[in-house]
Amino acid sequence: SKKMWVQAVPPLTTQQRQQQQQQQQRQHQQQQPTKSSKPKPRPSTRSSHSAVAIGSRVVVYGGQCTKLNAERTAVDSSMLDDVWVWDMDTMSWARAATEDGGDVACARSSHSACALSDGRVIVFGGSTSESGPTQDL
């Protein structure tokens, strides 16, 4: 049988916790918009997407974007095919480009994704607006 091992992480000391809080405060102050600053790019709201961690970054792909009216009732829904990267070091979003400039997989939601050791991400299955449930890789 296959076993999964999880490495225990020791708790932070009081000094480490204070340093972490100070760093977070500095990052928050740096992110405060000024009147002349442009809004920073970020992904649209979504559900049924995938998110995988690769080092200090989180790659978010696809999902479904549902627009709601004032009564919070769904009025429109669309599948997404965009790829975004959250950088935990800079606490910022960036829209990702493919390695070779090619297309990403078709828009989909409710899929699975896995990060490989070389930094690539594999996406499997889910549902597409064109063909419904799929089992492509």
C-alpha positions in Angstrom: 0.0 0.0 0.0 1.1 3.5 -0.7 1.9 5.8 2.2 1.8 9.6 2.3 4.3 11.4 4.5 3.8 14.9 5.8 6.6 16.8 7.2 5.8 18.6 10.5 6.4 22.3 10.5 7.6 23.7 13.9 5.5 26.5 15.4 6.9 30.0 15.0 8.7 31.7 17.9 7.3 35.0 19.2 10.2 36.8 17.5 9.5 35.0 14.1 5.8 35.8 14.4 6.6 39.5 15.1 9.0 39.6 12.1 6.3 38.0 9.9 3.7 40.6 11.0 6.1 43.5 10.4 6.8 42.1 6.9 3.1 41.8 6.1 2.5 45.3 7.3 5.2 46.7 5.1 3.8 44.7 2.1 0.3 46.0 2.8 1.6 49.6 3.0 3.4 49.2 -0.3 0.2 47.9 -1.9 -1.9 50.9 -0.9 -3.1 52.6 -4.1 -2.3 56.2 -4.7 -4.5 58.6 -6.7 -2.2 58.2 -9.6 -1.8 54.4 -9.5 -3.6 52.2 -11.9 -5.6 49.2 -10.7 -3.5 46.1 -10.6 -4.5 43.2 -12.8 -6.3 40.3 -11.1 -8.5 37.4 -12.3 -12.2 37.7 -12.5 -14.3 36.1 -9.7 -14.8 32.4 -10.4 -15.8 28.9 -9.1 -14.9 25.4 -10.2 -11.4 26.4 -11.2 -8.1 24.7 -10.3 -5.2 26.1 -8.3 -1.8 24.4 -7.8 1.2 25.6 -5.9 4.6 25.7 -7.5 7.2 27.0 -5.1 6.1 30.5 -3.9 3.5 30.8 -6.7 0.0 29.6 -7.1 -1.3 28.9 -10.7 -5.0 29.4 -11.2 -6.7 28.0 -14.4 -10.1 28.2 -15.8 -13.3 27.8 -13.9 -16.7 29.4 -14.3 -17.7 33.0 -14.0 -21.3 33.7 -13.0 -22.7 37.2 -13.2 -25.5 38.0 -10.7 -28.2 40.6 -10.8 -29.1 42.9 -7.9 -31.2 40.1 -6.3 -28.1 37.8 -6.5 -29.7 35.6 -9.1 -27.5 34.2 -11.9 -28.1 36.0 -15.2 -25.1 34.8 -17.2 -22.4 32.2 -16.8 -19.3 31.5 -18.9 -16.4 29.1 -18.8 -12.9 30.6 -18.5 -9.6 29.6 -20.2 -7.3 32.1 -18.6 -4.3 31.3 -16.5 -3.2 33.6 -13.6 -0.3 33.4 -11.2 -0.4 34.6 -7.6 3.1 35.4 -6.4 3.3 35.0 -2.6 6.6 36.9 -2.4 5.2 40.0 -4.0 1.6 39.4 -3.1 0.5 40.2 -6.6 -1.3 38.7 -9.6 0.0 38.3 -13.2 -1.7 36.9 -16.2 0.4 34.0 -17.4 1.6 33.3 -20.9 2.2 29.8 -22.3 5.8 28.8 -22.7 5.7 28.6 -26.5 3.1 31.3 -27.0 0.6 28.7 -27.9 -3.0 28.2 -26.7 -4.0 26.8 -23.4 -6.5 24.1 -23.2 -10.1 25.0 -24.0 -12.2 26.9 -21.5 -13.4 24.5 -18.8 -14.6 24.1 -15.2 -14.7 21.3 -12.6 -11.4 19.9 -13.8 -8.3 18.7 -12.0 -4.7 20.0 -12.2 -1.4 18.8 -11.0 2.0 20.6 -10.8 5.0 18.6 -12.1 8.5 18.8 -10.7 9.7 20.8 -13.7 7.1 23.6 -13.1 4.6 22.5 -15.8 0.9 22.0 -14.9 -1.2 19.2 -16.3 -5.0 19.7 -16.5 -7.3 16.8 -16.8 -11.1 16.4 -17.5 -13.8 18.8 -16.4 -16.6 20.2 -18.4 -16.4 22.5 -21.4 -19.1 24.6 -22.9 -18.7 22.9 -26.3 -18.7 19.3 -25.4 -19.8 19.0 -21.7 -17.9 16.5 -19.6 -14.5 15.6 -21.1 -11.6 13.3 -20.3 -8.8 15.0 -22.2 -5.4 15.8 -20.8 
